[in-house]
Every structure is written in structure tokens, then in C-alpha cells.
């Protein structure tokens, strides 16, 4: 006499085979390199990589040094352009000072500055790791230059934080 398979037993067989396929077929599924961006393990290899990372940190904080905040003693902080009084500069109209943009985005300044500190620390940490892996005097000199520039940039960011 033949035995007829029920619907639940067929469903259980399909479920078990599907689970075994998923569990045993993808051993290195989570260990793949990213496909949309360059992973850290593949990036920090040459002095050009260190320079590119440093330029990224510079580009990230560049806008923080174009404008300045000061407290006028009357109300909120005022955002002004950090250059000389020229006609095209915001805040200057016909040679007279007329600032605008009172305190609306002042808190974001701290966010961007601490983000810049984080980025420079990331560059310093990874370039120091590269420094320990290399023995060539020319490469060591270039990497020390990148570390020095990153520390200078971090110092400028800390000075801006202290002045705020």
C-alpha cells in the first residue's frame, strides 16, 4: 500500500531543505568586501591613500573656517564672514556692517567641529599604523608629514572650539 504525503509533511520537507540550503551554502557571506565603497582594509596601503584621507579631512572642515561666530554682547551669537569688508561679502552693505543669520545654526557648528576632530583622529590613527608597517625612509617621511598636517588641522579645530 502506498503512503500519501500530506500537505504539512510536504511543507516541512521544503522548509527543512530551504533552511539547510541557507545555512550551509553561504559560509563567507558576511566576510565580503563592500561593493559600493572602498573598505578600510583595502584603502590604507600607500602614501597616496594617506594624502587622500587628509585632503578629505581638510575638505570636511573648510567651511568651518570661512565663517566666524562672535557674541555681540546684546543677544545671540552672530555669524559673519571671516574676511575683510568687501561689497560682495555677506553682512557688509555699502561698507557698513549689517550681520544676518543670528544663532539659528550655531549648535551645528559644534557638531561639525567635533566631526572634524573625529576625522583627523581617524587619519592619524591609520597613518600611524601604516608608519609601523613601512621601513622605507622616503615613505616614513611622507607619512610623518601627513600625521603632522593632521595634527595641525586638529589643533586648529580645537582652537576654534576653545574660541567659541
ABEGO torsion letter per residue (X at the ends): XBBBBBAAAAAAAAAAAAAAAAAAABAAAAABBBAABBBAAAABABAAAAAAAAAAAAAAAAAAAABBBBBAGABBBBBBBABBBBAABBGBBGGBBBBBGBGAAAAAAAAAAAAAAAAAAAAAAAAAAAAAABABAAAAAAAAAAAAAAAAAAAAAAAAAAAX
